[in-house]
Amino acid sequence: MAFEFTLQAVLRARILVEEREERLLQKILIEIAQCAREIARLDAEMERANSARKHAVQQSSLGRTLHGQYGEMQELRRVRELLSAQIDKFEELKDTQLRVYYTARQNRELLTEMRLTKREIYNTDLARREQGTLDDNFIARRTLASHQPRPVSGVEIPSHRESANAS
């Protein structure tokens, strides 16, 4: 009789849940990384715009050029603040998702341990049964051998053919 994992279907479902939660966590981490890259790009853009504005102030430039540069800086700051708020939101989601993932992982690990324990118990029981069968076979052979007539030394037992020829 083959061993049946009664927990196998539940374990498979828990593994799928754990993998799904891990994928969601990875998506959140990717979003955080993308926002951080965008903020770094905006910071570089702001630095470029700020240096261009300083250069325009030192030169004799038109007021509309300076006004456009101030507007550009203001827009870059606004977008940066939006991205910072988005990162904060993703960080909260990450913390929540991390707790959900750890719970799913613990549930899967618990079932894995239960499965391994059941498997060890099954293997121990199987080995015990096999040893019992071997012991029974040994005892049966020993009993059978003890009931067989043994030749006595010095006395010959005539074979069946010799007794038939004598008649």
N, C-alpha and C positions, 0 to 999 in steps of 0.2 A: 504494500500500500504506500503510495507516494505521499510525501508531506504536503499538506495544503496550508498556504498562508492565509489564515482567515482575516488577517489585518491588511492583506495586500491591496485590496481595492481602496480601502480608506487611506492607506499610506500613499498610494498613487495619487489620490485626490489631494492630499495634503502637500505632496511634492509639487503638483501643478499650482496650488494656491501660493506656495512659497515662491515659485518661479515667477508667477504673475506679479506678486508684491515686489520682488526684486527688480523686475523690468520697470515697474512704475517708479521705484526709487531711482533707478538709473536715468529714466526720462527727466525726472526732477533735477537730478545732478547735471544733466546735459543742459537743461534750461538755465540753471544757475551759471554754468560756465559760459554759455552764450551771452548772457546779460553782462557778465564780468568782462568778456572780450569787447562787447559793445561800449561799455563804460570806459575801458582803456582807450578805445578808438576815439570816443568823444573827448576824453581828456587830452589826447594828442591834438585833436582838431581845435579844442579850446585854446590850447597852448599856441598853436599856429595862428589862430584868429587874434589872440591877445597880442602876440608879437607884431602882427600886421597892423593892428590898431595903434600900438605904441609907435611904430614906424610912421604911420600916417599922421599921428599927432605931431611928431617932430618935423615932418615935412609940411609944406603948405598944401593941404588937401581940401577938397570940397567938404562942406558940412554934411551933405547927403551921404558921402562915402563913410564918414565917421558914424553917422546915424545908422547906416546899414550894418556896419561892423558891430556896433553896440546891440542892434537887434539880433544879429547872428549869434553873438555871445549869449544874449538872454535866451534865445531859443535852444542853444546847446545846453545851457544850465537847466532849463525846464525838462528837456529830454533826459538829461542825466539824473535828475531828481525822480522822474518817472521810472527809470530803470533801477534806481536804488530802491524805490518802493517795491518794485517787482521782485527784486532780489530778496528783500525782507519777507515778502509773501511766500516766495519759493523756499526760503529757509524754514519758515513755519511748516509749510507742507512737507519738507524733507524730514523735519523732526517727527511729525505725525506719522509719516510713511515709514520712517525708521522703526518706530514703536510697533506698527502693524506688521512690518517685515520680521522683526525679532519674535513677535508672538507666533507668527506663522512658522518660523524656523523652529521655535521651541516645541510647537505642536508636532511638527514633522519628526524632530529628534526623539520626542517621547514615544511616538509610534514605532520609530525605527528600533529603539531600545526594547520595546515590548516584543517586537517581531523577533529580534535576536535572542531574547530571553526564551520565547516560546520555541524557537528553533533549537536552542541548546537543550532545553528540557526534552524535546522530541528526540534529539540525537542521543541523549543519555538513556532515555527509555528504550530506544531502538537497540542500542548497544547492550543494555541489560537483557532484553528479549533474545537477542542473538546469542549472548553468552549462556542464557538459560537453555536454548536449543542445543548448543554445543555440549553443555553439561548433560542434558537428557540423552543425547546420542552416545556420549562416552559411557554413561551408566548403563544404557541398553546394551552396548557392545560388551561391556565388562560382565554384565549379568548373563548374556548369551554365551560368552566364553566360559563362564563358571559352570554352566549346565551342560557343556559338551563333554562326552566321555574322553578321558585322557588315557593314552596307552600307559600301562604299567611297565616299568623297565624290567626287562628279562622275559616278559610274557608277550608272545606274538598273538595278535588278533588275526584270525584268518579272514581273508577277503571274501567277498560274496562269490566270486568265481571259483575259488578253491573249495568252498563248501558245496557248490553245485557239482563239481567234478568228483568229489568224494562219494556222492550218492550213487 
